[in-house]
């Protein structure tokens, strides 16, 4: 019973690590899509290839962090609300600097309205990246580095 509980705890930790990677990338991409001059790379307009590259790279890395495809899919679903939360928290920084004048209660709606395309793009990219990441993980691991020693 303790072994099963330990396995479940390790599975939950792997999912949380994968969710953190995906949520940070989604939050950055959503924030960059609205404020491209306040992020890296600094530009006048948001670049779709850069947003796609950030989301795709994070989804592949997040899937490689997950143990199985099921964990990667769960992480992709959990990353949507957490990534939106990261984007909203990042959006408060230009407000504190005085770049726009919004009431704090309007910032989440502002972010939802102007970053909806990035949020919608992230789910298929994360699901596709989950499959690619699992394939790369199995390919690179190749049985040479077992997760745990067999008794």
C-alpha positions, 0 to 999 in steps of 0.5 A: 500500500505504501509503495502504491501511494509513493507511486501516485505521489511521484506521478502527481509530482511529474504532472505538476512539474510538466504543468509548471513548464507549460503554464509559464510558457503559455503565460509568457506567450499570452503576455507577449501577444499583448505587450511585445515591447515589454518582453523579450524579444522586444518588437513593435508587433507580436510575432506568431512564429515566436509565440508558436516556437515558445509554445511548441518547445515548452510542450515537447519539454513538458511532455518529456518531463511527464512519465506517460502520455496520459500524464502529459495530456492531463498536464496540457489540460491543467496548463490552460487555467494556470497559464492564464493565471500567469498571464494575468499576474504578468499583466499587472507589471505594466499597470504598476509601471503606468503603461495603461490605466485600467482598474485592477478588476478589469485586468483579467478580462483585458487579458482574456479578450486580447489573448484568446487566440494564444490561449486557444492555440495552446491546447492543440500545440500542447497535445501535439507536443505531448505526443512528440515529447513522449516519442523523443523521450522514448527515443533518447532514453532507449532503455539505457537509463531506467527510472528505477532499479528492478529488484 
